[in-house]
Structures are given as C-alpha cells and as structure tokens.
C-alpha cells in the first residue's frame, strides 16, 4: 500500500497543476470561504482522486489516513479531495468511521463540503448499518445546523433511487420543518423533490398536511416534480 502522505502530496501537486486562472477568487467569493483556493473545478478534483487511488491498494486505514492528511491543510480543493477519497471508498468504511465524518462535517462550514460528506459518504453507511440511526437522532438535535442538515441529506441518495427509510427522514424533517435556517429549509425540500421522482404520491401525502407549517422554499422545492393537481393542492393548503 502506498504511503498516505505520499499520495496526499501527489494529489496536492496534481491539483495545483489543474488550477484555472481566476477561478480561485471566484470560488472563494461565492462560497464566502476563509480557506485558500487553488481554483480547480470539482470534476477535475474527482478525476485526480480516482487516478491517484487506482492501483494504490488502499485499505480502510489507508483511506482514512489519506483523507485526514488532505484535510489537515486548509485548502478548499484538498478538503474536497479528502471528501471524494471517502466517497470513492465507502465500501471500505464502517460505523467506526462516523466520528471522523462528524468531525469533518463540523469543520466544513460550507455546503460544498458538507453535502458530499453527508449525502455520498454517510448516506451509504446508513443504508448498510441502520443502527446508525441512533447517531442521527443525536445529530438531529445538534445546535450546529450543518450537522442537522447532514441528518436530512444522509437519506438523499437512497430515497432518490426509490429505496431508503422515508419514515425516518420524515420524522427528522417534521421536527425541523419550522426552522428558519435556509440550509435546513432547502435540504428538506431537496430530499422531498428527489424522492418524488419515483414516489410522488408518498411526497404529496407527506407535504400536504404540513404545507401550512413549511417554509415557502421547502414547499417550492417539494412540489417541483408533482403533478399540476398535486402542486395546486399543496399551494392552496399554504
């Protein structure tokens, strides 16, 4: 197995080579970021990570060590690469890695990192190990809204695909429905919208009796893929 520190240095060098002139300043302003930015588009970051991991022979310990090594330097693209390392290696991760994911989510302070860690790294773990629901119960009451947002987005990919535990998501969403935080309101609507791709009736039945409590943002997102009649009914209920 290649030394994670060597891999991190290789990834860093490749990211610097992929930087796009002017993009770093644009990204930093858009994300209101306090991190250094190289100015590398996300697809290029993913490509660098996949190329580096190919043939590296990484086990679970190596993967988590590489992610920690990349994350340790406050550069946005390095932290994006750390998240993508974990996403690319979700099959190696287990419930013992949830504390690491929690730490990274708490330190992210931006949707650009939180959403990847919660939706594409934590989500598959939850699908394989439903006992992690106890951890999410704790997170759902956490004062950090990024942690609460992660509780919602951990259900996104499975529900979008037509599986997942909608009842659990619905319980969390119901408890956060009247929050004023934009990123919570948006996440509830986002998960409902993507769930309705395959199960519009499920989403309609959930949102209709709650429409008067939900924010306009949540409702607008939730009804996007519903039928015209369903949309009208939900909007009238507001």
GIKAZI-V120266 format. One record per run of one state. SS is the DSSP state (a for helix, b for strand, c for the rest). FROM is the first residue (numbers start at 0). LEN is the number of residues. If there is no record, write none. Layout:
# GIKAZI-V120266
SS&FROM&LEN + SS&FROM&LEN
This chain:
# GIKAZI-V120266
c&0&3 + a&3&14 + c&17&5 + a&22&9 + c&31&4 + b&35&1 + c&36&5 + a&41&12 + c&53&6 + a&59&12 + c&71&3 + b&74&1 + a&75&13 + c&88&1 + a&89&3 + c&92&2 + a&94&14 + c&108&2 + a&110&18 + c&128&1 + a&129&11 + c&140&4 + a&144&9 + c&153&2 + a&155&5 + c&160&5 + a&165&11 + c&176&5 + a&181&14 + c&195&4 + a&199&9 + c&208&7 + a&215&7 + c&222&5 + a&227&10 + c&237&1
